[in-house]
């Protein structure tokens, strides 16, 4: 296994440490999907402090949880041993000490005592907000954290001083945990395992990507073989799991429009929205619209899976356990390899979009996809200086040539966009290709200052163009 290490998270660490040093009371909420490193983040933030208590809740009774918390917290603050075993009394005592208190897996506390958010609200309002205490609530159940802590109807609404909705690592940061160095292999690894630290740390060094996929995902004994199913069933508490599975499989296999998804899943089109809304809330599905469109007005929508491992799993693993078991070590070769380049096409587009601000440095008002009728652009950046950056991505074994640039220019001409007031519309063209570029296209790019060519090496280690 790759040795566990902590990567980046500088912005999130700064948020936490600023709260610790603020000189006033702070209530910080840290939440996000499981496996993203929330616990590692908060532990890193307090590792050099002698005034911090870190405690992780368990799925036990409230009495057991309280006793366990006191056992842990009294190691730093022995006075708690003589305090009544009651959350309000304990927090009041810690508030008088201006302590830093991190309560991890906070949803487990709520499960054991649904009135706990109200109790926390009362002690915060009456006692803690006048102290220099920092209370950090950490949770993996997005729905519980939003409903019980963050949303308007929750008792703790309006008390938090900072919120960290922890995202996956970027491709740049994920590289530090990858056991590969070749640019295309880095993008492929990210295209399967994404930026989730737990998944990246499972990768074996001195092992090819195909072998890692085989042993970790395709093998019935792999640690990630049932990961998406586990998260959907246990972490998110989704009911009607089969309907959600089918919707996710539909999107993973290329059904991106609502009517296509509904037809594939056998779901009434009128009820599909509620399923998609739940999946979007859980950060599993993302809605794409043309980057020039108003999200509140357009009816143009496409959906894609945000988490690469889910996209891979629902395309190659879900519903194929028998086949994968029968094929054994040949599963990658037989099931994945024939269409892996096609699978990587969409992931390559996302990597190119993510790298655009580094490759073409500008202040962007939007970066994403664009489509209209027969025209489509894989990468569009709308810059505040009036520049429309249009890009075409080819994750193929052939080079891009001058004809691809001509197609890109024709599609870009169809984009209707009014630049910000005071700026005039200009175009910049980007060709992204796995296999490089023809001599003619390279010559064209060399003599034009509005054309840039990028390979996986540029995307993995972007430098301004």
For each residue, the residues with C-beta under 8 A, 3 or more apart:
1: 201 202 204
2: 177 179 200 201 202 203 204 205
3:
4: 201
5: 176 177 201
6: 9 37 40 44
7: 169 173 174 176 177 197
8: 169 170 173 176
9: 6 12 13 37 41 44
10: 13 14
11: 14 15
12: 9 15 16 30 41 164 166
13: 9 10 16 17 41 44 45
14: 10 11 17 18
15: 11 12 18 19 28 162 164
16: 12 13 19 20 28 30 41 42 45 136 164
17: 13 14 20 21 45
18: 14 15 21 22 162
19: 15 16 22 26 28 134 136 161 162
20: 16 17 26 45 46 49 52 100 134
21: 17 18
22: 18 19 26 132 134 161
23: 132
24: 132
25: 95 124 128 129 130 131 132 133 134 135 161
26: 19 20 22 133 134 135 161 162
27: 124 134 135 136 137 156 159 160 161
28: 15 16 19 134 135 136 137 160 161 162 163 164
29: 136 137 138 139 145 149 150 160 162 163 164
30: 12 16 38 41 42 136 137 138 139 163 164 166
31: 38 138 139 140 142 145 146 149 150 163 164 165 166
32: 36 38 140 142 164 165 166 167 283
33: 36 140 142 231 235 282 283 307
34: 140 231 235
35: 196 197 198 199 231
36: 32 33 166 167 168 196 197 198
37: 6 9 40 41 166 197 198
38: 30 31 32 41 42 104 138 139 140 166
39: 42 43 56 104 138
40: 6 37 43 44 197
41: 9 12 13 16 30 37 38 44 45 164 166
42: 16 30 38 39 45 46 54 102 104 136 138
43: 39 40 46 47 54
44: 6 9 13 40 41 47
45: 13 16 17 20 41 42
46: 20 42 43 49 52 54 100 102
47: 43 44
48:
49: 20 46 52 100
50: 76
51: 76 97 98 99 100
52: 20 46 49 76 99 100 101 102
53: 72 73 76 77 94 99 100 101 102
54: 42 43 46 72 102 104
55: 68 69 72 73 101 102 103 104
56: 39 104 105
57: 65 103 104 105 106 108 109
58: 64 65 68 105 108
59: 108 111 112
60: 64 65 68 112
61: 64 65 112
62: 65 66 109 112 113
63: 66 67 85
64: 58 60 61 67 68
65: 57 58 60 61 62 68 69 108 109 112
66: 62 63 69 70 85 86 87 90
67: 63 64 70 71 85
68: 55 58 60 64 65 71 72
69: 55 65 66 72 73 90
70: 66 67 73 74 80 81 83 85 90
71: 67 68 74 75
72: 53 54 55 68 69 75
73: 53 55 69 70 76 77 80 90 94 101
74: 70 71 77 78 79 80 81
75: 71 72 78
76: 50 51 52 53 73 99
77: 53 73 74 80 93 94 97 99
78: 74 75 81
79: 74 82 83 93 97
80: 70 73 74 77 83 90 93 94
81: 70 74 78
82: 79
83: 70 79 80 89 90 93
84: 89 90
85: 63 66 67 70 89 90
86: 66 89 90
87: 66 90 91 116 119 120 123
88: 91 92 119 122 123
89: 83 84 85 86 92 93
90: 66 69 70 73 80 83 84 85 86 87 93 94
91: 87 88 94 95 101 120 123 127 128 135
92: 88 89 95 96 123 127 128
93: 77 79 80 83 89 90 96 97
94: 53 73 77 80 90 91 97 99 101 133
95: 25 91 92 98 99 123 127 128 131 133
96: 92 93 131
97: 51 77 79 93 94 133
98: 51 95 131 132 133
99: 51 52 53 76 77 94 95 133 134
100: 20 46 49 51 52 53 133 134 136
101: 52 53 55 73 91 94 133 134 135 136
102: 42 46 52 53 54 55 136 138
103: 55 57 106 109 135 136 137 138
104: 38 39 42 54 55 56 57 138
105: 56 57 58 108 109 138 139 140
106: 57 103 109 110 137 138 139 145 149
107: 110 111 139 140 141 144 145 148
108: 57 58 59 65 105 111 112
109: 57 62 65 103 105 106 112 113 116
110: 106 107 113 114 116 117 144 148
111: 59 107 108 114
112: 59 60 61 62 65 108 109 116
113: 62 109 110 116 119
114: 110 111
115: 118 119
116: 87 109 110 112 113 119 120
117: 110 120 121 148 149 154 155 156
118: 115 121 122 155
119: 87 88 113 115 116 122 123
120: 87 91 116 117 123 124 135 155 156
121: 117 118 124 125 155 156 159
122: 88 118 119 125 126
123: 87 88 91 92 95 119 120 126 127 128
124: 25 27 120 121 127 128 129 135 156 159
125: 121 122 129 159
126: 122 123
127: 91 92 95 123 124 130 131
128: 25 91 92 95 123 124 131 133 135
129: 25 124 125 159
130: 25 127
131: 25 95 96 98 127 128
132: 22 23 24 25 98
133: 25 26 94 95 97 98 99 100 101 128
134: 19 20 22 25 26 27 28 99 100 101
135: 25 26 27 28 91 101 103 120 124 128
136: 16 19 27 28 29 30 42 100 101 102 103
137: 27 28 29 30 103 106 145 149
138: 29 30 31 38 39 42 102 103 104 105 106
139: 29 30 31 38 105 106 107 142 144 145 149
140: 31 32 33 34 38 105 107 235
141: 107 144 145 235 236 237
142: 31 32 33 139 145 146 236 281 282 283
143: 146 147 236 237 281 282
144: 107 110 139 141 147 148 149
145: 29 31 106 107 137 139 141 142 148 149 150
146: 31 142 143 149 150 151 281
147: 143 144 150 151 153 154
148: 107 110 117 144 145 154 155 156
149: 29 31 106 117 137 139 144 145 146 154 156 157 160
150: 29 31 145 146 147 154 156 157 160 163
151: 146 147 154 157
152: 157
153: 147 157
154: 117 147 148 149 150 151 157
155: 117 118 120 121 148
156: 27 117 120 121 124 148 149 150 159 160
157: 149 150 151 152 153 154
158:
159: 27 121 124 125 129 156
160: 27 28 29 149 150 156 163
161: 19 22 25 26 27 28
162: 15 18 19 26 28 29
163: 28 29 30 31 150 160
164: 12 15 16 28 29 30 31 32 41
165: 31 32
166: 12 30 31 32 36 37 38 41
167: 32 36 195
168: 36 174 194 195 196 307
169: 7 8 173 174 177 195 196 197 200
170: 8 173 174 195 354
171: 174 175 186 187 190 195 351 354 355 459 460
172: 175 460 462
173: 7 8 169 170 176 195
174: 7 168 169 170 171 177 178 189 190 193 194 195 200
175: 171 172 178 186 460
176: 5 7 8 173
177: 2 5 7 169 174 197 200 201 203
178: 174 175 186 189 190 200 203
179: 2 203 204 205 206 207 212
180: 185 186 189 209
181: 185 186
182: 185 186
183: 186 187 455 456 457 459 460 461
184: 187 188 434 456
185: 180 181 182 188 189 209
186: 171 175 178 180 181 182 183 189 190 456 460
187: 171 183 184 190 191 344 347 348 351 456 459 460
188: 184 185 191 192 209 340 344
189: 174 178 180 185 186 192 193 200 203 209 212
190: 171 174 178 186 187 193 194 195 308 347 351
191: 187 188 194 308 312 343 344 347 348 351
192: 188 189 209 213 217 308 309 312
193: 174 189 190 196 199 200 202 203 308 309
194: 168 174 190 191 199 307 308 309
195: 167 168 169 170 171 173 174 190 200
196: 35 36 168 169 193 199 200 307 309
197: 7 35 36 37 40 169 177 200 201
198: 35 36 37 201 202
199: 35 193 194 196 202 203 224 227 309
200: 2 169 174 177 178 189 193 195 196 197 203
201: 1 2 4 5 177 197 198
202: 1 2 193 198 199 216 223 224
203: 2 177 178 179 189 193 199 200 207 212 216
204: 1 2 179 207 211 212 215
205: 2 179
206: 179
207: 179 203 204 211 212 215
208: 211 212
209: 180 185 188 189 192 212 213
210: 213 214 332 333 336 337
211: 204 207 208 214 215 332
212: 179 189 203 204 207 208 209 215 216
213: 192 209 210 216 217 218 312 332 336
214: 210 211 217 218 219 329 331 332
215: 204 207 211 212 218 219 222
216: 202 203 212 213 219 222 223 224 225
217: 192 213 214 222 224 225 309 312 313 316 317
218: 213 214 215 222 225 316 317 324 331 332 335 336
219: 214 215 216 222 225 324 331
220: 225 321 324 325
221: 225
222: 215 216 217 218 219 225
223: 202 216 227
224: 199 202 216 217 227 309 313
225: 216 217 218 219 220 221 222 317
226: 229 230
227: 199 223 224 230 231 309 313
228: 231 232 248 309 310 313 314 318
229: 226 232 233 241 245
230: 226 227 233 234 235
231: 33 34 35 227 228 234 235 236
232: 228 229 235 236 238 241 244 245
233: 229 230 236 238 241
234: 230 231 237
235: 33 34 140 141 230 231 232
236: 141 142 143 231 232 233 282
237: 141 143 234
238: 232 233 241 244 278
239:
240: 243 244
241: 229 232 233 238 244 245
242: 245 246
243: 240 246 247 265 267 275
244: 232 238 240 241 247 248 275 278 279
245: 229 232 241 242 248 249 314 318
246: 242 243 249 250 264 265 266 267
247: 243 244 250 251 261 265 267 272 275 276 279
248: 228 244 245 251 252 279 284 285 305 310 314 318
249: 245 246 252 253 264 314 315 318 319
250: 246 247 253 255 260 261 264 265
251: 247 248 254 255 256 261 285 303 304 305 311 314
252: 248 249 305 310 311 312 313 314 315
253: 249 250 264 314 315
254: 251
255: 250 251 260 261 263 264
256: 251 260 261 288 302 303 304
257: 260 261 301 302 303
258: 261 262 269 272 273 276 301 303
259: 262 263 269
260: 250 255 256 257 263 264
261: 247 250 251 255 256 257 258 264 265 267 272 276 303
262: 258 259 265 266 267 268 269 272
263: 255 259 260 266
264: 246 249 250 253 255 260 261
265: 243 246 247 250 261 262 272
266: 246 262 263
267: 243 246 247 261 262 271 272 275
268: 262 271 272
269: 258 259 262 272
270: 273
271: 267 268 274 275
272: 247 258 261 262 265 267 268 269 275 276
273: 258 270 276 277
274: 271 277 278
275: 243 244 247 267 271 272 278 279
276: 247 258 261 272 273 279 280 285 287 303
277: 273 274 280 281
278: 238 244 274 275 281 282
279: 244 247 248 275 276 282 284 285
280: 276 277 283 284 285 286 287
281: 142 143 146 277 278
282: 33 142 143 236 278 279 285
283: 32 33 142 280 306 307
284: 248 279 280 305 306 307 310
285: 248 251 276 279 280 282 303 304 305 306
286: 280 303 304 305 306
287: 276 280 301 302 303
288: 256 301 302 303 304 368 369
289: 293 295 298 300 301 302 368
290: 293 298 300 368 369 370 371 372
291: 366 367 368 369 370 380 382
292: 366 370 380 382 415 416 417
293: 289 290 297 298 300
294: 297 298
295: 289 298
296:
297: 293 294
298: 289 290 293 294 295 301
299:
300: 289 290 293 371
301: 257 258 287 288 289 298
302: 256 257 287 288 289 369
303: 251 256 257 258 261 276 285 286 287 288
304: 251 256 285 286 288 311 346
305: 248 251 252 284 285 286 308 310 311 314
306: 283 284 285 286 310
307: 33 168 194 196 283 284 310 311
308: 190 191 192 193 194 305 311 312 347
309: 192 193 194 196 199 217 224 227 228 312 313
310: 228 248 252 284 305 306 307 313 314
311: 251 252 304 305 307 308 314 315 343 346 347
312: 191 192 213 217 252 308 309 315 316 317 343
313: 217 224 227 228 252 309 310 316 317 318
314: 228 245 248 249 251 252 253 305 310 311 317 318
315: 249 252 253 311 312 318 343
316: 217 218 312 313 320 335 336
317: 217 218 225 312 313 314 320 321 324
318: 228 245 248 249 313 314 315
319: 249
320: 316 317 323 324 335
321: 220 317 324 325
322: 325 326
323: 320 326 327 331 335
324: 218 219 220 317 320 321 327 331 335
325: 220 321 322 328
326: 322 323
327: 323 324 330 331 334 335
328: 325 331
329: 214
330: 327 333 334
331: 214 218 219 323 324 327 328 334 335 336
332: 210 211 213 214 218 335 336 337
333: 210 330 336 337
334: 327 330 331 337 338
335: 218 316 320 323 324 327 331 332 338
336: 210 213 218 316 331 332 333 339 340 343
337: 210 332 333 334 340
338: 334 335
339: 336 342 343
340: 188 336 337 343 344
341: 344 345 395 396 397
342: 339 345
343: 191 311 312 315 336 339 340 346 347
344: 187 188 191 340 341 347 348 395
345: 341 342 348 349 393 395
346: 304 311 343 349 350
347: 187 190 191 308 311 343 344 350 351
348: 187 191 344 345 351 352 393 395 432 434
349: 345 346 352 353 369 378 379 393
350: 346 347 353 354
351: 171 187 190 191 347 348 354 355 459
352: 348 349 355 356 378 379 391 393 430 432 454 459
353: 349 350 356 367 368 378 379
354: 170 171 350 351
355: 171 351 352 358 359 454 458 459 462
356: 352 353 359 360 364 367 379 381 389 391 430
357: 360 361 362 364 367 381
358: 355 361 462 463 464
359: 355 356 430 452 454 458 459 462 463 464 465
360: 356 357 381 389 428 430 452 464 465
361: 357 358 464
362: 357 381 383 384 385 387 389
363: 383 384 385
364: 356 357 367 381 382 383 384
365: 382 383 384 420
366: 291 292 380 381 382
367: 291 353 356 357 364 379 380 381 382
368: 288 289 290 291 353 380
369: 288 290 291 302 349 376 377 378 379 380
370: 290 291 292 376 377 380 415
371: 290 300 375 376 377
372: 290 375 376 414 415
373:
374:
375: 371 372 410 411 414
376: 369 370 371 372 411
377: 369 370 371 380 390 391 392 408 411 412 415
378: 349 352 353 369 391 392 393 432
379: 349 352 353 356 367 369 389 390 391 392 393 430 432
380: 291 292 366 367 368 369 370 377 388 389 390 391 415
381: 356 357 360 362 364 366 367 387 388 389 391
382: 291 292 364 365 366 367 388 389 417
383: 362 363 364 365 386 387 388 389
384: 362 363 364 365 420 423
385: 362 363 423
386: 383 419 420 423 424 425 426
387: 362 381 383 426 427 428
388: 380 381 382 383 412 415 417 419 425 426 427 428
389: 356 360 362 379 380 381 382 383 427 428 429 430
390: 377 379 380 408 409 411 412 415 427 428 429 430
391: 352 356 377 378 379 380 381 408 429 430 431 432
392: 377 378 379 400 404 405 407 408 430 431 432
393: 345 348 349 352 378 379 432 433
394: 398 400 404 431 432 433 434 435
395: 341 344 345 348 433 434
396: 341 433 434 435
397: 341 434 435
398: 394 435
399: 433 435 436 437 438 441
400: 392 394 404 405 431 433 435 436 437 438 441 453
401: 404 405 437 438 440 441
402: 405 406 438 440 441 444
403: 406 407
404: 392 394 400 401 407 408 431 441
405: 392 400 401 402 408 409 429 431 441 444 451
406: 402 403 409 410
407: 392 403 404 410 411
408: 377 390 391 392 404 405 411 412 429 431
409: 390 405 406 412 413 427 429
410: 375 406 407 413 414
411: 375 376 377 390 407 408 414 415
412: 377 388 390 408 409 415 427 429
413: 409 410
414: 372 375 410 411
415: 292 370 372 377 380 388 390 411 412
416: 292
417: 292 382 388 425
418:
419: 386 388 423 424 425
420: 365 384 386 423
421:
422:
423: 384 385 386 419 420
424: 386 419
425: 386 388 417 419
426: 386 387 388 450
427: 387 388 389 390 409 412 450
428: 360 387 388 389 390 450 451 452
429: 389 390 391 405 408 409 412 450 451 452
430: 352 356 359 360 379 389 390 391 392 451 452 453 454
431: 391 392 394 400 404 405 408 437 441 445 451 452 453 454
432: 348 352 378 379 391 392 393 394 454 455 459
433: 393 394 395 396 399 400 436 437 453 454 455
434: 184 348 394 395 396 397 455 456
435: 394 396 397 398 399 400
436: 399 400 433 455
437: 399 400 401 431 433 441 442 445 453
438: 399 400 401 402 441 442
439: 442 443
440: 401 402 443 444
441: 399 400 401 402 404 405 431 437 438 444 445 453
442: 437 438 439 445 446 453
443: 439 440 446 447
444: 402 405 440 441 447 448 451
445: 431 437 441 442 448 451 452 453
446: 442 443
447: 443 444
448: 444 445 451
449:
450: 426 427 428 429
451: 405 428 429 430 431 444 445 448
452: 359 360 428 429 430 431 445 465
453: 400 430 431 433 437 441 442 445
454: 352 355 359 430 431 432 433 458 459 465
455: 183 432 433 434 436 458 459
456: 183 184 186 187 434 459 460
457: 183 460 461
458: 355 359 454 455 461 462 463
459: 171 183 187 351 352 355 359 432 454 455 456 462
460: 171 172 175 183 186 187 456 457
461: 183 457 458
462: 172 355 358 359 458 459
463: 358 359 458
464: 358 359 360 361
465: 359 360 452 454
